[in-house]
């Protein structure tokens, strides 16, 4: 067990596979992901949770999951460090959109709504909203252009 900073009172236990409490003031980024499946039976956070648990994670790695119909489901508690982007988990909120290549306008619109609320709540700037691939050049995730979400800025 490694104590990172007594001031923030959170612990990192050496693996992203366990839950860690964090000070919410540390949140500075939002990272967008895709579930990497267009199968209807995979369109639920509990399916992703079961995949992640099968890999040894204690919970789903994402904080939010957006289904094809736009329903926003809660994933990992936002008070807990995510397990969705190895180098950024402590400072980020992970949002996963259901899909691999097929996403809906409702998903984009609700992602925009969720992201703008999180930006306001945590004082996150727009330039701190990233695709997962920004941090891992071997990934294509989230497999959509963020402009699909930002186009709702003017509505």
ZABA-969020 format. One line per field, with one value per residue (C-alpha): residue in three letters; x negated, y negated, z. Coordinates in steps of 0.02 Angstrom, whole numbers. Layout:
<nodes>
code <- [ala_...]
xx <- [X_...]
yy <- [Y_...]
zz <- [Z_...]
</nodes>
This chain:
<nodes>
code <- [unk_unk_unk_unk_unk_unk_unk_unk_unk_unk_unk_unk_unk_unk_unk_unk_unk_unk_unk_unk_unk_unk_unk_unk_unk_unk_unk_unk_unk_unk_unk_unk_unk_unk_unk_unk_unk_unk_unk_unk_unk_unk_unk_unk_unk_unk_unk_unk_unk_unk_unk_unk_unk_unk_unk_unk_unk_unk_unk_unk_unk_unk_unk_unk_unk_unk_unk_unk_unk_unk_unk_unk_unk_unk_unk_unk_unk_unk_unk_unk_unk_unk_unk_unk_unk_unk_unk_unk_unk_unk_unk_unk_unk_unk_unk_unk_unk_unk_unk_unk_unk_unk_unk_unk_unk_unk_unk_unk_unk_unk_unk_unk_unk_unk_unk_unk_unk_unk_unk_unk_unk_unk_unk_unk_unk_unk_unk_unk_unk_unk_unk_unk_unk_unk_unk_unk_unk_unk_unk_unk_unk_unk_unk_unk_unk_unk_unk_unk_unk_unk_unk_unk_unk_unk_unk]
xx <- [0_-71_-4_-9_28_94_173_295_319_326_227_164_145_32_164_308_406_454_562_476_554_500_525_645_539_413_532_471_514_652_604_724_729_832_886_810_969_1123_1216_1384_1354_1200_1296_1295_1172_1198_1129_973_961_961_824_717_746_696_531_506_571_677_807_837_695_804_902_1043_1112_1225_1339_1393_1560_1466_1502_1357_1314_1204_1047_909_941_866_783_678_528_580_500_517_356_201_104_255_369_338_379_517_697_726_878_915_1037_1111_1049_902_946_1131_1177_1341_1378_1466_1305_1207_1337_1347_1158_1150_1274_1180_1010_1064_1139_979_874_975_974_787_723_658_613_670_491_478_608_513_541_457_345_264_172_140_90_129_313_448_569_695_710_803_752_783_860_1013_1037_981_1103_1236_1146_1252_1421]
yy <- [0_-169_-330_-462_-620_-634_-802_-716_-560_-429_-272_-182_2_40_94_15_172_116_-28_-179_-330_-498_-681_-747_-905_-799_-775_-878_-773_-674_-527_-453_-269_-147_26_103_199_159_316_271_393_291_127_118_66_231_326_217_236_426_415_306_416_568_478_458_280_249_153_82_-36_-178_-302_-318_-212_-279_-151_-157_-234_-373_-310_-358_-220_-239_-136_-149_-275_-441_-450_-301_-304_-235_-92_-152_-242_-183_-346_-458_-361_-468_-633_-580_-530_-386_-388_-241_-245_-78_-32_4_-78_-118_-261_-357_-542_-518_-447_-598_-721_-641_-626_-813_-847_-736_-806_-987_-952_-865_-1007_-1131_-1026_-990_-1148_-1047_-1144_-1085_-1054_-926_-810_-676_-519_-367_-355_-521_-429_-265_-272_-86_-118_-187_-207_-286_-258_-421_-602_-712_-841_-726_-779_-961_-998_-1014_-1165_-1286_-1207]
zz <- [0_-52_21_-115_-19_159_114_-6_100_-35_-64_-216_-184_-332_-458_-554_-515_-340_-283_-209_-126_-195_-159_-292_-306_-401_-547_-694_-847_-931_-1041_-1169_-1213_-1314_-1259_-1416_-1455_-1559_-1499_-1419_-1276_-1226_-1210_-1020_-886_-794_-944_-945_-756_-775_-908_-795_-643_-746_-777_-589_-568_-414_-515_-689_-732_-799_-694_-822_-963_-1101_-1182_-1366_-1315_-1222_-1047_-934_-812_-659_-656_-527_-390_-440_-268_-322_-437_-606_-700_-879_-927_-836_-829_-794_-677_-522_-608_-727_-746_-868_-981_-1095_-1240_-1291_-1463_-1575_-1740_-1720_-1603_-1594_-1596_-1429_-1356_-1418_-1355_-1182_-1175_-1209_-1069_-946_-994_-979_-806_-750_-822_-719_-560_-564_-652_-799_-956_-1127_-1181_-1041_-1118_-1212_-1314_-1235_-1388_-1340_-1201_-1293_-1475_-1493_-1459_-1574_-1430_-1425_-1614_-1644_-1667_-1514_-1633_-1633_-1452_-1461_-1604_-1468_-1392_-1492_-1459]
</nodes>
